[in-house]
């Protein structure tokens, strides 16, 4: 699981929290994530289930890494050659 806000903002996406629905809107609602609901939405498409539902821990929302490949349609490369760190390289 990876922190959605940090990565999305690094990719120049807007991230908004809706406390009433416990959901996150990315890029003005193009992408919607609801906490504890394994249902990821892109625009008006049918929700997609991934390996895990997003979780909220210490006010940080985490999503499975495949969120970026399956929903955002980005390429993700993970370099684990340094076992003390995890590097993510995201490119369109």
C-alpha positions as CSV (number, residue, x, y, z in Angstrom):
1,X,0.0,0.0,0.0
2,X,1.2,3.5,-0.9
3,X,0.1,7.0,0.2
4,X,-2.2,8.3,-2.5
5,X,-1.9,12.1,-1.7
6,X,1.9,12.2,-1.8
7,X,2.1,10.4,-5.1
8,X,-0.9,12.1,-6.8
9,X,0.4,15.6,-5.8
10,X,3.9,14.7,-7.1
11,X,2.2,13.9,-10.4
12,X,0.6,17.4,-10.3
13,X,-2.9,16.0,-9.6
14,X,-5.4,17.8,-7.3
15,X,-6.5,15.8,-4.2
16,X,-9.6,16.7,-2.2
17,X,-11.0,15.0,0.9
18,X,-14.8,14.8,1.4
19,X,-15.3,14.1,5.1
20,X,-19.0,13.5,4.7
21,X,-18.6,10.6,2.3
22,X,-15.1,9.6,3.5
23,X,-13.9,9.8,0.0
24,X,-11.1,11.3,-2.0
25,X,-11.6,13.2,-5.3
26,X,-8.6,13.3,-7.6
27,X,-8.5,15.9,-10.4
28,X,-11.8,17.4,-9.6
29,X,-13.7,14.1,-9.3
30,X,-12.3,12.3,-12.4
31,X,-11.1,9.7,-10.0
32,X,-13.0,8.8,-6.8
33,X,-11.7,6.6,-3.9
34,X,-13.9,5.7,-0.9
35,X,-12.2,4.6,2.3
36,X,-12.8,0.9,3.2
37,X,-14.7,0.3,-0.1
38,X,-12.8,-1.8,-2.7
39,X,-14.4,0.2,-5.5
40,X,-12.2,2.6,-7.5
41,X,-14.0,4.9,-9.9
42,X,-12.6,6.7,-13.0
43,X,-15.1,9.2,-14.4
44,X,-18.4,7.5,-15.1
45,X,-17.0,4.1,-15.7
46,X,-18.1,1.0,-13.7
47,X,-16.2,0.8,-10.4
48,X,-13.1,-1.4,-10.5
49,X,-12.0,-3.7,-7.7
50,X,-8.3,-4.1,-6.9
51,X,-6.4,-6.3,-4.5
52,X,-7.4,-4.2,-1.4
53,X,-9.7,-1.4,-0.4
54,X,-8.1,1.9,0.4
55,X,-7.4,2.5,4.1
56,X,-7.0,5.5,6.3
57,X,-4.2,5.3,8.9
58,X,-3.0,8.3,10.9
59,X,-4.9,10.7,8.5
60,X,-3.1,9.3,5.5
61,X,-4.9,7.3,2.8
62,X,-3.2,4.3,1.4
63,X,-4.1,2.4,-1.8
64,X,-2.6,-0.7,-3.5
65,X,0.2,0.2,-5.9
66,X,-1.9,-1.3,-8.8
67,X,-4.2,1.7,-8.4
68,X,-1.7,3.6,-10.5
69,X,-1.5,1.0,-13.2
70,X,-5.1,-0.1,-13.4
71,X,-7.0,3.2,-12.7
72,X,-4.5,5.9,-13.6
73,X,-3.1,3.8,-16.4
74,X,0.5,4.7,-15.6
75,X,3.6,2.6,-15.8
76,X,5.1,1.7,-12.4
77,X,8.6,0.4,-11.9
78,X,9.7,-0.6,-8.5
79,X,13.4,-0.8,-7.7
80,X,14.1,-2.9,-4.6
81,X,17.9,-3.2,-5.0
82,X,18.3,-1.2,-1.8
83,X,16.3,-3.3,0.7
84,X,16.0,-0.4,3.1
85,X,14.1,1.7,0.6
86,X,11.4,1.3,-2.0
87,X,11.6,3.5,-5.1
88,X,8.6,4.2,-7.3
89,X,9.1,5.5,-10.8
90,X,5.9,6.7,-12.5
91,X,5.7,7.7,-16.1
92,X,2.9,8.0,-18.6
